[in-house]
Amino acid sequence: MSKTGKLLTLKINIEKNSLTLPQARKQADDLASGRLAEPMLVAWYDGIKSEEHPDVRECQSKPGWIAYAEGHGGRVRIDVNGGLYSFIYADAGEPTA
C-alpha cells in the first residue's frame, strides 16, 4: 500500500489463469468497499487490451485516465496483478471540493 497525494494505492494479486476484466473488477470492487463508504468507479485501465477509460488524450504529464480520476474525486487506486488491471474509485458519499 502506498499513498501519493490524495490517491491511496493498493496492490492485489489474483491467482487465476486468464483473469478477465470483470473478474478483476469484482475483486477490486470488494476491496474498495472495505476502504470507502460508497465506492464509485471513476476510471480504469485494461493492460490486456492497452485501453484506458475514460480515454483522455489531452493530458501530457501522466496517463489521462489517472488525471481524470484525480480531478473527479479519485481516492483509492487498486492495481491488480502488477497493474495488469487498475481501477480508481471515488467515494460517492464524500463531497468533492
PyMOL commands that set and color helices and strands:
alter all, ss='L'
color gray80, all
select helices_A, chain A and resi 21-33+64-71
alter helices_A, ss='H'
color red, helices_A
select strands_A, chain A and resi 2-4+7-12+39-46+51-53+74-80+85-91
alter strands_A, ss='S'
color yellow, strands_A
deselect
rebuild
show_as cartoon
